[in-house]
Every structure is written in C-alpha cells, then in structure tokens.
C-alpha cells in the first residue's frame, strides 16, 4: 500500500509584477494556509516520508509552512520537472518515488488534471475540479512499488482546501 498527498502550492504574491513567475513568494494568506495545512495533515496522521516538490519559490515555501507541524518531517526533494508539469510528467516523477507516503507539491493547471486522473473516483467536494491554491488530496494505492502506479488506480482518502480547515 502506498499513499500520495498531492498539494497545490498555497496562495502566492503578485505584489511585484516584475518578479519572474518561478520566483514569486507566498503572500500572507498563503503562509497562514500552509501552516493550517500542516496542522490538518498532522492531526490526521498524514505524514509523508518523502516530499517531491517543484523548485519554484512558492512550492518550496508551501512546504516550509507545512513542515513544522509534521513529526519527523522529511527533507524536501526539489524536482525542477514538476514546475508547471502536466499529468504525464507528474506520473513519471512519482514512478521514481521511494517513500511509502509521498507528498507531491505542484502547480495548476497540471495538478488539477493529475488529481482527477490519478483517482478512480473524485471526491464529492465541488472544489476538487478547480484545485484552488492549497488544495490537498490524500489518496491510497494498492501497489507495492510506485513504478506500478497508473491513472485511475487511487482511492480517495481525504480532500481539503485551506478555507475549509477550522482552526
């Protein structure tokens, strides 16, 4: 059994229009949402042993906000291929994962499509198809090794967007 925690980066800042997309940081709402997500994950025992993350500033900062709440949080593994990756690239990266519980942090529109394709049945949450900032899917897979993962194989365990988290 393998578990995937699939998170879209938290809300990023557009304060400086000259900042390249790759370098945009989180805004204050995004920082708070990342911390809330960390608490939510920890409270449910959704603790990754491997984190695969786009190398963009906003994805790295999202994990930095989540990590303090996680017991024994793993080190961040930056994956440049995940920056604005489509579903096929995300699947290829995931097939090289080694953890039992893998967190992947990426971007829309690819992460929304990946989320919808990786599970057999989507959660009933109306936000799932939009996959807004901070959206997090937890899905389980009846596989022994990530190299065996394919689209439509996941069973949804949980799904949340930050504004649904009650502090």
N, C-alpha and C positions, 0 to 999 in steps of 0.2 A: 504494500500500500504506500502510495506517495501522496503528498499534499502540496498544492500550489496556492500561494497567497499572491494575488495579482492586483497591484495597486497603481493607479494613475497618480502622478505627482500632485501635490497639493497646489493651491492657488498661487500663481506666480505674479510678480510685479511687472507692471508696464510703465512705471514712473519715468524711466529714462528711455525715450524712443530710439536713442542711438545705441542702446545695449544690444549686441547680437543675440538672436533667439537662444542660442546654446548657452549663453551666459546669464540669462535672466534669473534673479534670485526669487525666493518666496516673498509674498507680501505678508503683512501681519496676520491676516486671516488664514493664510496658508500655513504659517508657523504654528498657530493655535490648532488648526485642523490636524497637522501632522502629530502633534503631542496627543490630541484626543484619540487619533487612530492607534497610537502606541498603547495607550491605556486600554482601549477597546480590545485590541489583539491580545494583550497580556491577560486581561480579565477572562478571556475565553480559552486561554491556553493555546492560542495560535502563535507559536513562537518558531520562527524559521531557524534552521541550522545552516542555511546558505542564502545569500542575497545577491541576486543578479540585477544590476541597475544600469540604466542609461548613464552615460558620462556627463550629461547636461547638469548644470548647477542646480536647477530646480528639483531634479530627481534625487541628486545626492543630498540636498538639504531636506528633502522629504524624509529620507531615511534617517538623517541626523536628528530630526524631530521625533521620529518613532522610536529609535533605538534606546533612549534612556529608560523607557518603560518595560523593555523586554529583558527578562532574566537571561544572562549569558548571551547577549546579542552577538551575532556573528559579524565578522568583518565584511565590509562592503566589497563586492567584486564588480568593478566598473566594466561595462560591456559597451564599447562605442557602437556596435552593431544595433543596439536597442534604441539609439537616438532616432526618433520618428520611424521606427521599424513597422513594417506591415506584419500581418499574422504569420506568413510563412517564415520570415526571418525570426520572429519571436519563438516559433515552434522549433526551429533549428537550434537556437541558443539553448532552449530548455532541454533539448535532447542530450546536451552535454553536461547537464547538471549532475551533481554528485550527492546532494543532500536528500534527506527523507522529506523535509518540509522546506520548500524553496519559495522565497519571496522574489517576485519579479516586479520592478518598478519602471514604468514607461510612460508613453505619451499617446494622446489621441491624434488621429483617428484610428491608428493601428490597434491600440489596446482594446478599444471597444469591440472591434471586429474579432480580434483574437479571443476575447472573453466569450462572445456569443458563439464562436465556432468550436471552442475547446470543450464546452459542456454539452451533455446530451439534451438537457432541458434547462432553459433560462429560468432564473428566479422570477417570482411574480412582482418584483419591485419595478415600478414604472421608470425609475432612473437607470435601470440596467442598460438599456439600449443606447442611452446618451453617454453613459460612463463619465459623469462630471468629475472635476478635479477632486482627488482624494478617494474616489470610488474604489472599493476593495472587495474582491471576490475571493472566497475560500472554497476550493474545490478538491475533491479526493479522486484518486485514480487507482484502479485495481491493477497495478503493474508492479513489477519487481525492480525495473530499471527505467530511468527517464528516456533512454533511447527507444523504448517501445511505445511512447506516447503518440497519440494521434488525435485529430479533431473528432469531437463528438464523444469522447471517452470519459469526460469528467462528470462527477456528481456534485451538485452544488451543496455545500455545507452551510455557507453563510454569504451574505452580501450586505454592504453598508455604504452609505455616503456620509461624510462628516456631519452634515447638519442633522442627521438622524440620531447621532450619538447624544445621549442625555448625560451631561456631566454630573 
